[in-house]
């Protein structure tokens, strides 16, 4: 629920295979093309055509026969990572963050790369190498997920199912089969049968990466060291931490149809019923998870809130001077009814400190794994 949209993205459970800027290679943050080194995203909610002309099949970009830990990696899996990486960087071409071909405005893969450490190579070389690293990291994480007994979550399986359903819809618009359409997205070797295990491995690895990072803990000294090094960027003030569950019912939101009175009443009843079940933070998490699972809630999430970040009613509840840990309520905004729970406060730098330290720790971990002989990538 960030100020730039002034609302909470409904569900955030759109069927995307890779969430934006998921970094398996352990390097990069949001920002410029340089900042996102090693990251990629593939949006699986938008596999739909906008014209009647069928898109063209993409060539396979595999560099040869690839093996990791004795396992042969399919050309389809490499191509998936290559075109995911390419798509991520191609999006920067429209605003000049990467070099373009003057005649067409397309990403110029023959231009000299400006990423640190790759200056002697072209952008095309860089993409091929990063795709290989992304594939390697996905394999590493999926390997350890299997060792730890971690299996693909139901949500991730639903993501795959929804994407493949979207592919069928999109392919039909062009008079193509599902396999023919996938070849226009991920290269000549792509088929439903070839890519399904690739999707499963990626999502399992992403799931395991999140599990690893969520388990990281840091000492007070480590956290304070981050603040000391970055103190000019913060005020060192206490910010409210709140958890909410949103039951959507729009009123006056641009681009959205207003809810009927019946829909408003239903959303309020759901919020009131949820609030009645909440007596602790654990309750709040469990009730929110259940509401997401049954589709009644649009979001269940926790936020550290800065002044003016949220819509007014949300903001005012968070910053009420009388607010204390354990306070709960139902409030109404133009987006519907929110079940609110006051978790406490944390310093304005704490969330960034945790994010930065987790990123650094994970980056070191994945680099160590990449260097292990068992995970060496061979191409011949």
QUIMO-V299285 format. One record per residue. N is the residue number from 1. OMEGA is omega in whole degrees, -180 to 180 (none if undefined). D_CENTER is the distance of its C-alpha to the mean C-alpha in Angstrom with 1 decimal. Layout:
[[N	OMEGA	D_CENTER] [N	OMEGA	D_CENTER]]
//
This chain:
[[1	-174	15.5] [2	-175	15.8] [3	-176	19.1] [4	174	18.0] [5	-179	17.6] [6	175	19.8] [7	179	18.1] [8	180	15.5] [9	-176	13.1] [10	170	14.6] [11	-175	13.0] [12	-177	9.4] [13	175	10.1] [14	-173	10.5] [15	174	10.9] [16	179	8.1] [17	180	8.7] [18	179	6.0] [19	-174	2.4] [20	175	4.2] [21	167	6.1] [22	-174	5.4] [23	178	9.2] [24	-178	11.4] [25	175	14.4] [26	177	14.2] [27	175	15.0] [28	175	13.8] [29	-180	12.2] [30	177	11.4] [31	-175	14.6] [32	177	17.0] [33	179	17.0] [34	-179	18.7] [35	-175	16.1] [36	175	13.3] [37	176	15.6] [38	-179	14.2] [39	178	10.6] [40	174	9.7] [41	175	7.7] [42	-179	9.6] [43	-178	9.7] [44	175	11.8] [45	-173	12.9] [46	177	15.1] [47	-178	17.2] [48	-179	20.3] [49	178	23.2] [50	178	24.9] [51	-180	28.2] [52	179	30.7] [53	-179	30.9] [54	177	29.2] [55	-177	26.7] [56	174	28.0] [57	178	27.2] [58	180	25.4] [59	173	27.2] [60	-178	26.2] [61	-177	25.3] [62	-177	25.8] [63	-179	27.9] [64	178	30.0] [65	-175	30.2] [66	174	27.3] [67	174	27.7] [68	180	25.9] [69	178	28.0] [70	-180	30.4] [71	177	27.9] [72	180	28.0] [73	-177	24.7] [74	174	25.0] [75	-180	25.0] [76	-179	22.5] [77	176	19.9] [78	-178	20.6] [79	177	20.6] [80	-179	17.2] [81	179	15.7] [82	-176	18.2] [83	172	17.4] [84	180	13.6] [85	179	14.5] [86	-178	17.3] [87	180	15.3] [88	-178	13.0] [89	179	16.3] [90	-179	18.4] [91	179	16.5] [92	-175	18.0] [93	-175	21.5] [94	178	22.1] [95	168	22.3] [96	-179	24.0] [97	174	21.6] [98	-178	22.6] [99	-179	26.1] [100	174	27.0] [101	-173	29.9] [102	-174	32.4] [103	-173	33.6] [104	-176	30.4] [105	-179	27.7] [106	177	25.6] [107	-178	23.8] [108	-177	26.8] [109	179	26.0] [110	-178	29.6] [111	179	29.2] [112	-179	29.3] [113	-180	25.9] [114	177	25.4] [115	-179	22.8] [116	-180	24.7] [117	-178	26.3] [118	-174	26.2] [119	-179	28.8] [120	-177	31.3] [121	177	29.0] [122	175	27.9] [123	178	24.4] [124	177	24.9] [125	-179	25.7] [126	-179	22.7] [127	-180	20.3] [128	-179	22.3] [129	180	22.2] [130	177	18.5] [131	180	17.8] [132	178	20.3] [133	178	18.7] [134	178	15.2] [135	179	17.3] [136	-178	19.3] [137	177	16.5] [138	178	15.0] [139	-179	18.6] [140	-177	19.3] [141	178	16.5] [142	178	17.5] [143	-179	21.1] [144	174	20.8] [145	178	18.9] [146	179	21.9] [147	-178	24.3] [148	178	23.0] [149	179	23.2] [150	179	19.5] [151	-178	19.0] [152	-178	16.3] [153	177	15.4] [154	179	16.8] [155	180	13.5] [156	176	12.2] [157	177	15.7] [158	177	15.6] [159	179	12.5] [160	-179	14.8] [161	-180	17.8] [162	179	16.4] [163	-179	15.4] [164	175	18.8] [165	177	20.5] [166	178	19.0] [167	179	20.3] [168	179	23.7] [169	-178	23.9] [170	-180	23.0] [171	-179	25.4] [172	179	28.1] [173	-178	28.0] [174	-177	29.1] [175	-179	31.4] [176	169	29.5] [177	178	28.8] [178	-180	25.3] [179	179	25.9] [180	-180	27.3] [181	179	24.3] [182	178	21.8] [183	177	24.1] [184	179	23.4] [185	-169	19.7] [186	173	19.8] [187	-169	23.4] [188	-178	26.8] [189	-174	26.1] [190	170	23.3] [191	177	24.3] [192	-178	22.9] [193	-179	24.7] [194	-172	23.5] [195	-179	19.8] [196	177	19.4] [197	176	19.8] [198	177	17.5] [199	-178	14.6] [200	-180	15.8] [201	-180	16.0] [202	-175	12.5] [203	175	10.9] [204	180	13.6] [205	178	13.0] [206	178	9.3] [207	-179	10.7] [208	177	13.6] [209	178	11.9] [210	179	10.4] [211	178	14.0] [212	-175	15.6] [213	179	14.1] [214	-178	14.8] [215	-179	18.3] [216	174	19.0] [217	-177	21.8] [218	180	23.6] [219	176	27.1] [220	-179	28.3] [221	179	29.7] [222	-180	26.4] [223	-180	24.7] [224	177	27.8] [225	176	27.9] [226	-179	24.6] [227	-180	26.1] [228	-178	29.3] [229	-175	27.8] [230	-172	25.8] [231	-179	28.2] [232	-178	28.9] [233	-174	25.4] [234	177	25.9] [235	-178	28.8] [236	179	28.5] [237	178	28.7] [238	179	27.7] [239	178	24.9] [240	174	24.7] [241	-177	22.0] [242	173	21.7] [243	-180	20.1] [244	171	20.3] [245	-177	20.1] [246	171	20.2] [247	-171	22.5] [248	171	22.2] [249	-172	25.5] [250	170	25.5] [251	177	28.5] [252	178	28.8] [253	-179	25.2] [254	178	25.3] [255	-179	24.4] [256	177	24.4] [257	179	27.5] [258	177	29.1] [259	172	29.3] [260	178	32.8] [261	178	34.7] [262	179	34.2] [263	177	30.4] [264	-180	30.7] [265	-180	33.0] [266	180	30.8] [267	179	27.7] [268	179	30.0] [269	178	31.6] [270	180	28.3] [271	179	27.4] [272	180	30.9] [273	178	30.8] [274	-179	27.5] [275	-178	29.0] [276	-179	32.1] [277	-173	30.3] [278	175	28.8] [279	-180	31.0] [280	177	28.6] [281	178	25.0] [282	176	24.7] [283	-177	26.0] [284	179	23.5] [285	-177	20.6] [286	180	22.4] [287	178	23.4] [288	179	20.0] [289	180	18.6] [290	-180	21.6] [291	174	21.2] [292	-176	17.7] [293	-179	19.0] [294	174	22.0] [295	-178	20.2] [296	-179	22.4] [297	178	19.8] [298	179	17.0] [299	169	15.3] [300	-171	16.2] [301	178	14.9] [302	-178	16.4] [303	163	16.8] [304	-165	19.0] [305	172	20.7] [306	-179	22.4] [307	179	25.4] [308	-178	24.8] [309	-174	21.0] [310	174	21.3] [311	-166	23.6] [312	-176	27.2] [313	177	27.9] [314	-179	24.7] [315	-175	25.5] [316	178	29.2] [317	-178	28.7] [318	-173	26.5] [319	174	29.1] [320	-175	32.2] [321	-179	34.5] [322	-174	35.7] [323	179	32.3] [324	-178	32.3] [325	179	30.2] [326	176	30.1] [327	178	30.7] [328	-178	29.3] [329	167	29.8] [330	176	28.8] [331	-180	28.4] [332	171	28.1] [333	179	26.3] [334	-180	26.1] [335	179	23.0] [336	-176	24.8] [337	-178	25.7] [338	167	23.8] [339	-174	24.8] [340	175	24.7] [341	-177	25.2] [342	-176	26.1] [343	-178	24.7] [344	179	26.5] [345	170	25.9] [346	-178	24.4] [347	-176	25.1] [348	180	23.2] [349	-170	22.2] [350	-178	21.1] [351	179	17.3] [352	178	17.2] [353	180	19.5] [354	-180	17.5] [355	-178	14.3] [356	-179	16.5] [357	177	18.6] [358	180	15.8] [359	180	14.4] [360	-178	18.1] [361	178	19.0] [362	179	16.3] [363	178	17.2] [364	180	20.7] [365	-174	20.2] [366	177	18.5] [367	176	21.1] [368	180	23.8] [369	179	22.7] [370	-176	22.6] [371	-180	26.2] [372	180	27.5] [373	-178	30.0] [374	-179	28.6] [375	179	25.3] [376	179	27.2] [377	176	26.2] [378	177	29.3] [379	178	29.8] [380	none	33.2]]
//
